[in-house]
Amino acid sequence: MKKKDRVKKLKKPLNMYDIAIILFFIFICFLTLIPIWKVLVDSFDLRTAYGMKLWPEQFGLAGYLSVFTNPTLYHPLMISFITTIVGTGIGLFLSTLGAYVLIQFDMPGRSFLAGMLLFTMIFDGGMIPTYLVLNDLGLTNTLWAVLLIPGLNVFNLVLMRNFFEGIPKSLLEAASIDGCSPIGIFLKIVLPLSKAALAAIGLMFGVAYWNDYTNYKIYIINSDLFNFQMKLRSIILGSDLPAATGGATENTVRNAAIIVAILPFMFIYPFAQKYFIQGVNIGAVKE
């Protein structure tokens, strides 16, 4: 059978159910895009106006210029970028190294260590004991508190362990026989074969750090250490409106800040979507 004939045979005409599902999801996408489009239009509109508009009445980039030049907005934005990049690195380091330890089946106490880690996924010390421990360690009111807590993610560690277990043991044994050390196997074989898992879990860590609000609210008192999400909340509530410059209104700056907050992962996610989906399925199927 020719290739074209096989393709035609696999295709089937759409029935009413398929058409209804397609129309339903188009409607849902339309409803989702309406508020995003309103915020986008208002971020370019230099006139304060209410209601839905398809296009800006007075187009201008002053709102975005205020976000990137006003220190009250630029400083929290840089903190968000720095903590996201550094925190993602810390999270990947802890997850990959911990997962590699858990696949060492001949290591004494491996099952006990794995059980203790899984136990923390169900039970934890609670908010107040965690705060007291961080306070005794001198980590409260520092960026270390918001960097370490999301980085210690047992769920991502388990996902990475499941992916590592899918690497053929014969490959690791062959490297060991050739004289490669355990760390050498980890750096030269395991990590290069885990690029998809690293991308997926790295994306999860990045989204968590970029959107982090709770940890800053609990552990950070100094407003100079607030990230962009904390600043954005105060702007939306109207308690800390930034000064509008360059002809922009406060409404323009507010909407421009919202777009800047969602813009990075709006561009990253379409390119990393397949890795994100694969990350959800890591370890779901065992051969």
N, C-alpha and C positions, 0 to 999 in steps of 0.2 A: 504494500500500500504506500502511495506517495505521501510526502510530508504534507502537502496542501490538503489531500483527502483526509489525513488523520486530524488536522486542525479543524476542518469542517465538521468532522464526526464528533469531536469533543465539544464544539460550540452547540448550544441549544437556544432556541428562541426564549425571550423573556416572557414569563407569565405575569398575571396580574399581581401576584404576591411580590415578585421581584420589583415590579414597577412601583408598587406601594412603598416598599422598603426604601427604594432610591429616592422617591419624592419625600418621604419622611425625613431622611437624613439631610437632604438638601434644605428642607425647612428648618431643621435644627441648626445647621451651619449658618443659615441666614439669620436666625435669632441670635446666634453667638456673635456674628460679625457686626450687628447693629450697634451695640454699645462700644465696641472697639473702634468702629468707624466714627462715631460721635466724638470720642476722646481724641482721635487722630485729627479730625477736622478742627476741633477747638484748640488743639495744640499749635495749629498754624494760623489761627484767626486772632488778629490783634485787637478785635473789638469784643467787649464783654457782651455776650448774648446768651439767652437761655432757649431751650428747645432744640429740636433736631434740625440740622442743616446738612445738606449734601456737600456743600463746598464752603470754604472760608470766605467771609465777606471782604476781609482785608488780609491777604496772604502775607506772612512774614515768618522769619526764623528767629525772632527775638526771644521767644520762649525757650528754645533749645540753647541759644547763646547764654541766657541767664542761668540755665542748669549747669553749663560747663564753665562759666566764668564767676558765678556768685559763690564765694567761699562757703556759705552756709549750705549749699547744695553740692558743690564740687567735692568738698572734704568727705562727707558721708559716702558719696559715690565711689571715691577712691578706696575708702575702707571696705566697701562691698567687693570691689574688684580684687583687692589684696587678700581679704579673708577667703574669698571663693577660690582663688588660685592656690594659696598656701594650704587651706583646709582640704581641698580636693587631693592635693599631694599627700597630706598627712593621712587622710582616709584610705587612699589607695595603698600607701606604705603599710599601714597597720592591717588592712584587710588581706593583702596578698601575702605578707609575711606570716600572719596568723593562720591563714588557710594552708600555707605550705607546711607549717608545723603540724597541722591536724591531719595531713595525709601521710605522715610518717608513722605507719602502722606498727613498727617495731619500737617506737618510743615508749618508755615506761610512763604510765599515767596519762596516756593520750585520751583514753575513754573518759577518765574523770575530768580532764580539762575541757573536753568537748561538752560533757554534761553540764559543767558549771557555766560555760558560755551560753548554752541553750537555756539554762535556768533563768539567766538574766533577761531573756526575751519575754518571759512570762511575768517574772517578779523583779522589782527593783527596790532600791532603798527609799524612793519617794523624793519629792521636791525639796522638803526641808532638810532631811539628812544630806542630800547631795549638796545643797547650798552650804551647810555647815562644814562639810568636808572640804569643799573648794575654798571656803573662807579661811579655814585653818591652814590650808596650803598656800594662802596668799594669792590665789588665782582670781578671786572676785574683783570686779572693776578693772580687769585686764582682758586683752583680746585672746589670751590663752584659754579662758573659760569657754568662749564661743568657738574656738578652734578645736579643742580636744573633745568636747562632748559630742558633737555630730560625727566626729571622726571615729569614735568608738562605736561603730555600728555593727552589731553581731549579725543582723540579717544579711548585710552585704558580705560579711566574712563567710557566712554559710554558703551564699551563692557562689563565691569565689572558690570555696573548698569543693563544692560539687563540680565546678568546671575543671578544677585541677584533677579530680578523681577520674575524669574522662580522658585524660592524657594516658596513652598506653604505658603500662608499667615497664614493658620490655625496653622502651626507649630510655627511661630513667635508669634502669639497671645497666643498660649498655654504656651509658655515660659514666656510671659509677665504676664499672669494670675498666674503662679506659683511663681511670684515675681522676675523674672530675670530682671535686669536693661537693658537699651538699649545697653550699652557697653558689658554687659555680653552676650546678645543675639548675638552681633556681633562676639565676641571672641569664644563663646562656640557652636554656632549653624551655623551662616552664613559662617564663614571662614572654618570650617571643611567640610562643604558641597560644598565648592568651590575650592577644590584642583585642579581639572582639569583646571578651569579658571585661577587660580593662576599660574599653570605651564605654560600655554599658554602665558599669558601676561608677566610673568616673562621672558620667552624666548625672547619675542619681545623686552623687555627692555634690556636684556643682549646683544642681537645682536646690538641694537642701540648704547649702550655705548661702546662696544668693537670696533665697526667700526667707531666711531665718529672721524671726522677729521675737519669738518667745525667749530664747536664751539671752538676747540683748536686754529684754525687758526685766528679766529676773536677776542677771548677774552683773549688768553694767549700770553704773550710776552716773559716771562722768559723761556728759552729753557730747564731749569731743570724741568719744569712742563709738558713738552711735553709727549704725550703718544706714544705707539709703532707705531701707524699708521702714526703719524707725522714723526717719525724717519724713518720708512720704505719708505715713499715718498722721503725723502732726499737721502736715499741710492739708490733707483731705479733711481733717476735723476742724481746720481753720484756726488752730491754736498757735501755729508758727508759720504764718504765710511769709514767703521770701519777698524781698523787695523786687519789684518788676523794673527792668531796665530796657532801654532800646525801643521804647514804644509798646512793649508787651504789657498786658494786663495780668493781674494776679490769677485770673482764670486760665489765661494762656500758659503761664508758668506751671500752674498746677497740673494741667493736662499734659504738658511737655514732660514733666517729671514722671508721670504715670507711663507714658510711652517709652521713656528711657529705661524704666524699671523692667518692662516686659520685652524690650527689644533684643537683648543679647541672646536669650534662649529661644526667642521667636525665629532667629536666623540659624541658630545652632541645631535645634531639634529636627528640622526637615532633613538635614544631612546625617544626623545621628539616629534617626528614627528606627532604622533596622537594627542597630545595636541595642537601642533601648528595649525594643520588643524581644530581642534575643536574650537580653539580660533578665527579663521576666521569666523566660522559659529555661534559664540555665538550671540544669539538674532536675528538670521536671520529668524527663524520660531517661530511664536507665536501660542500657542494652543488656 
